[in-house]
Amino acid sequence: MKCYYCKNVIDPEDLELMPKKDKQKNIKYKKDGTIDFHTCHKTCIQEKQIYKQKWENLDNYIKEKFFNIAVPARMYMLLKELHIEADIIQKCFESIENNLLSYISKKVFKDDVAKANYIFGALKNNINTFNENYQKQLINEKIKSESEYEVINTANSISFEFKAPKSINKLTLDFLC
Ligand SMILES: [Zn+2]
């Protein structure tokens, strides 16, 4: 028996059944009327739930900060292409939030998609540096917690520079590369 998510073999004690769902999120039934299940590792289901929760948090954050009602679907298409975890994306947004909001307030966007492009451009200009520093910080924290005689390094706190995207045209070209 293999896991629906990671495709590895499942030991019986790690098995959890997850009902299959159709596109409308309705539970699927087998011909005999019983629920049709995916077989999964318990840990894979938990990871999937954490992943989903992180994206929901990010969605709420972006909606609340930058858009009034709905976030254009394009925003998520672009964010998913980064292949970076949603909580790291959110932390990066938070680090440039004040500057980004002040830039946005001074600009007129022709629609929400143009605004999404701009917001994504600002994130993209900052995310790689942010992520590198964030990963370094995680490693440092791990080393610190593992070390009995730790030396507290106050110099490694993270600071970030806001880089606004130059123009939406430039952004569009970046996406094509
Ligand atoms: Zn698995």
Residues whose N, C-alpha, C, O or C-beta is under 5 A from the ligand:
A	BS01	ZN	C3 Y5 C6 K7 H41 C44
